[in-house]
């Protein structure tokens, strides 16, 4: 976040402009103070009169000090008692610390004085030199009164040169006409133009009125002051100006102050300050002390930007440099050009200045809201900035003739949002930082430019990043620290933005959040998607974001969850662009299929999560395999690959190890309903829940097919015996959706590896080991519910059962159970193919 440095410079112009108004008011005030003396002249004609040839000179001394000197080349008294004075010159001398050795001088060709009516009228032009250097001796005073040194030439008696006084910066020259003073009303007025000159400035007004009793001077209309101030053209206008001598104030209506400074590429920059109503408080020495504007204050920058407020208040130092500025009442900022649009709002704005009049601190308060949009031009992409806070504080520094923003602090639900083009060049990325308090540090970028370097947040901090493909990742924590890239911004316009990264990149280079970190991730729904995007959530003690790799590292009690389950680990690294993640250290995961199925648990040392395929690969560690279980069923292997969307599990061993490293445990719940019915008739024995253990090099389980396929050599163990072969398929029943038959649809909520083992089919080089019995064949169907073995072979290698007590049996198909000694032999198939049955019976030899 940030406010333009140029705006602060323009605020400084308010004090300077109104100082000129004060000078103009003082000028006119001094003008009419002298005229008031002139109106009282008839009463003083008897005081110390001295006549030289055809001219008349009057002076008055108080306590040995000359107060004024009046000189007239000719005085004519009329029969009606009125006087006409020709070529009149009056010098009014200052006294005390307020004036020192300064003098005001008034000149006119002709004055009419009506003593009876108390009216003095100036015929023709009247000139005034105000705040001129005093004469050095009595002769110089007479020369002053005689009209010498008009417009600042050196007074007589002080030397031979006559142009020294012309360079006096305090000398004010005034010219007007038609002046009338009414003694009974105490009012001096003119309807004519007033002109004055001061230190390179010229002023004009139309009509004036001065009340000697109240000390109030009014310039009636068309007030205008122009010229050079510190080498820059300035212009001050007002519809009306009023100076209160008693209260030391100047009031302006519809005031407007304009400065013109050299801009970039030798162009002119026009800056304006306006107020519908402005009040200036002046010191006894005539300098401005305070400026107050209300009923609408407007500051316009050279780039066309504007700042408005209902009220403005500027306090100036003794050297007329600003000490503080306060804007209140709907403070607004506007900037609008083809490349950039900006808006700003606040309830009030405060600016504190250093001893040299440079802004050092800016405070914005009351629902601060700043926005900026930079349009796409050429290769530059569009970008947006937005800042919201209750209060914003800016720390400024003045270096190398320019004001620079050093630090910024936003308090009270502060929120900074930055939207830029993605690094890929396709789409937009956004970064949003929020906290109770956000602080930003700015550094030098290119010459004359600044960029945001870092942002720190405290108190309920939030960092939200939205990628170009619409994936939103939001993290909250106790504290936040963000560092920005130092490269050039793709949205740089060469102008100073009011918020965001200034010149330079606003893309995050790195970020750290600490304390109760909570991260959520959600993809934007695509058109045509029936289901809402899945929400993911993660918690940790610390989160570190790497902008170069667009990765997030979570450490300290990490837990990741979504609608399908949860995963915890020592640390997790996520890919922001793809959503893929890698978890390491003490991994524990839990998944649930459906809403009522049993929970599947996983233990591992490492996990790789693939977002696109919704697949997680678990790895075991040194001396410890990855383990997955649900209820009584479980799988252990060096690698477990779980595809949640396809509801599929793949377990495999190390590539360089040929041993059967995959260990699977399946549960058989006993007899099926049909088998239980047969058992009730005495046909079969009831069986309890049993466990089937299978070892293999690889296992692939499909929840949709309810099968687990084992390859690479298998070993099946159950309470009915040990079976070996090249591959095997286990068929699971699951929870029945209906009671019609075993073939009924399986409830999808059964969960991974859920349900009972119905049968196991083993093929390829079958070997069966049972107590006192050994069997071989090519294919075996083992029914776990009732312990039935159905063994088959080929013509070349028929199935064989070798019983230590009863001998050897072969045939096309052999059926047997571990619980009894019988073997059911089938010799042929439906096509009449026959296989010779052979039995070898062992007979116990008698001794």
BELPEJO-V651047 format. One line per field, one symbol per residue. burial: I if it has 24 or more other C-alpha atoms within 12 Angstrom, else O. A space follows every 10 residues. Layout:
burial = ???
This chain:
burial = IIIIIIIIII IIIIIIIIII IIIIIIIIII IIIIIIIIII IIOOIOOOOO OOOOIIIIII OOOOOIIIII IIIIIOOOOO OOIIIIIIII IIIIOOOOOO OIIIIIIIII IIIIIOOIII IIIIIIIIII IIIIIOOOOI IIIIIIIIII IIIIIIOIOO OOOOIIOIOI IIIIIIIIII IIIOOIIIII OIIIIIIIII IIIIIIIIII IIOOIIIIII IIIIIIIOIO OOIIIIIIII IIIIIOOIII IIIIIIIIII IOOOOOOOII IIIIIIIIII IIIOOIIIII IIIIIIIIII IIIIIIIIII IIIIIIIOOI IIIIIIIIII IIIIIOOOII IIIIIIIIII IIIIOOIIII IIIIIIIIII IIIIIOOOOO IIIIIIIIII IIIIIIIOOO OOIIIIIIII IIIIIIIIII IIIOOOOIII IIIIIIIIII IIIOIOOOII IIIIIIIIII IIIIIIIIII IIIIIIIIII IIIIIIOIII IIIIIIIIII IIIIIIIIII IIIIIIIIII IIIOOOOOOO OOOOIIIIII IIIIIIIOOI IIIIIIIIII IIOIIIIIII IIIIIIIIII IIIIIIIIII IIIOOOIIII IIIIIIIIII IOOIIIIIII OOOOIIIIII IIIIIIIIII IIIIIOIIII IIIOOOOOOI IIIIIIIIII IIOOIOOOOO OOOOIIIOII IIIIIIIIII IIIIOIIIII IIIIIIIIII IIIIIIIIII IIIIIOOOOO OOOOOIIIII IIIIIIIIII IIIIIIIIII OOIIIIIIII IIIIIIIIII IIIIOOOIII IIIOOOIIII IIIIIIIIOO OOIIIIIOOO OOOOOOOOOO OOOOOOO
